[in-house]
Amino acid sequence: MLNLNILIYFCIFHSVLVPISYCYL
């Protein structure tokens, strides 16, 4: 469950930094 939390956090962080977020991939 912790891994998922980190993944979501990383997702949001990348979404702010780069236009293409890894969440959708």
N, CA, C and O atoms as a GROMACS GRO file, in nm:
protein
  100
    1MET      N    1   0.083  -0.121   0.000
    1MET     CA    2   0.000   0.000   0.000
    1MET      C    3   0.087   0.127   0.000
    1MET      O    4   0.051   0.229  -0.058
    2LEU      N    5   0.199   0.117   0.065
    2LEU     CA    6   0.290   0.231   0.072
    2LEU      C    7   0.347   0.265  -0.066
    2LEU      O    8   0.362   0.382  -0.101
    3ASN      N    9   0.377   0.161  -0.143
    3ASN     CA   10   0.430   0.181  -0.278
    3ASN      C   11   0.332   0.259  -0.364
    3ASN      O   12   0.370   0.345  -0.443
    4LEU      N   13   0.205   0.227  -0.348
    4LEU     CA   14   0.100   0.293  -0.425
    4LEU      C   15   0.093   0.441  -0.389
    4LEU      O   16   0.076   0.527  -0.475
    5ASN      N   17   0.106   0.469  -0.262
    5ASN     CA   18   0.105   0.608  -0.213
    5ASN      C   19   0.219   0.688  -0.272
    5ASN      O   20   0.201   0.803  -0.314
    6ILE      N   21   0.337   0.629  -0.274
    6ILE     CA   22   0.456   0.694  -0.329
    6ILE      C   23   0.438   0.717  -0.480
    6ILE      O   24   0.478   0.820  -0.533
    7LEU      N   25   0.380   0.618  -0.544
    7LEU     CA   26   0.358   0.627  -0.688
    7LEU      C   27   0.264   0.742  -0.723
    7LEU      O   28   0.287   0.816  -0.818
    8ILE      N   29   0.159   0.755  -0.646
    8ILE     CA   30   0.062   0.864  -0.667
    8ILE      C   31   0.129   0.999  -0.642
    8ILE      O   32   0.108   1.094  -0.717
    9TYR      N   33   0.208   1.005  -0.537
    9TYR     CA   34   0.278   1.129  -0.501
    9TYR      C   35   0.376   1.169  -0.612
    9TYR      O   36   0.384   1.285  -0.651
   10PHE      N   37   0.449   1.071  -0.662
   10PHE     CA   38   0.545   1.092  -0.771
   10PHE      C   39   0.472   1.137  -0.896
   10PHE      O   40   0.520   1.222  -0.971
   11CYS      N   41   0.355   1.078  -0.916
   11CYS     CA   42   0.269   1.109  -1.029
   11CYS      C   43   0.229   1.256  -1.028
   11CYS      O   44   0.243   1.326  -1.128
   12ILE      N   45   0.181   1.301  -0.915
   12ILE     CA   46   0.136   1.440  -0.900
   12ILE      C   47   0.255   1.535  -0.916
   12ILE      O   48   0.243   1.640  -0.979
   13PHE      N   49   0.367   1.498  -0.857
   13PHE     CA   50   0.487   1.582  -0.863
   13PHE      C   51   0.534   1.599  -1.007
   13PHE      O   52   0.570   1.709  -1.047
   14HIS      N   53   0.534   1.491  -1.083
   14HIS     CA   54   0.574   1.495  -1.223
   14HIS      C   55   0.474   1.572  -1.307
   14HIS      O   56   0.509   1.639  -1.404
   15SER      N   57   0.348   1.562  -1.268
   15SER     CA   58   0.241   1.633  -1.339
   15SER      C   59   0.262   1.784  -1.330
   15SER      O   60   0.229   1.858  -1.422
   16VAL      N   61   0.318   1.827  -1.218
   16VAL     CA   62   0.344   1.970  -1.197
   16VAL      C   63   0.469   2.012  -1.274
   16VAL      O   64   0.474   2.120  -1.332
   17LEU      N   65   0.569   1.925  -1.274
   17LEU     CA   66   0.696   1.957  -1.339
   17LEU      C   67   0.686   1.945  -1.491
   17LEU      O   68   0.726   2.035  -1.563
   18VAL      N   69   0.632   1.835  -1.538
   18VAL     CA   70   0.620   1.811  -1.681
   18VAL      C   71   0.475   1.802  -1.723
   18VAL      O   72   0.390   1.757  -1.645
   19PRO      N   73   0.443   1.845  -1.845
   19PRO     CA   74   0.306   1.843  -1.894
   19PRO      C   75   0.247   1.703  -1.901
   19PRO      O   76   0.129   1.682  -1.872
   20ILE      N   77   0.330   1.607  -1.939
   20ILE     CA   78   0.284   1.468  -1.950
   20ILE      C   79   0.309   1.397  -1.818
   20ILE      O   80   0.424   1.377  -1.779
   21SER      N   81   0.203   1.358  -1.751
   21SER     CA   82   0.214   1.287  -1.624
   21SER      C   83   0.213   1.136  -1.645
   21SER      O   84   0.145   1.086  -1.734
   22TYR      N   85   0.289   1.066  -1.563
   22TYR     CA   86   0.299   0.920  -1.574
   22TYR      C   87   0.174   0.849  -1.523
   22TYR      O   88   0.159   0.728  -1.541
   23CYS      N   89   0.085   0.924  -1.461
   23CYS     CA   90  -0.039   0.866  -1.407
   23CYS      C   91  -0.122   0.802  -1.518
   23CYS      O   92  -0.178   0.694  -1.502
   24TYR      N   93  -0.127   0.873  -1.631
   24TYR     CA   94  -0.212   0.826  -1.740
   24TYR      C   95  -0.153   0.706  -1.812
   24TYR      O   96  -0.223   0.633  -1.882
   25LEU      N   97  -0.023   0.686  -1.795
   25LEU     CA   98   0.044   0.574  -1.863
   25LEU      C   99   0.018   0.442  -1.792
   25LEU      O  100   0.067   0.338  -1.836
   0.00000   0.00000   0.00000
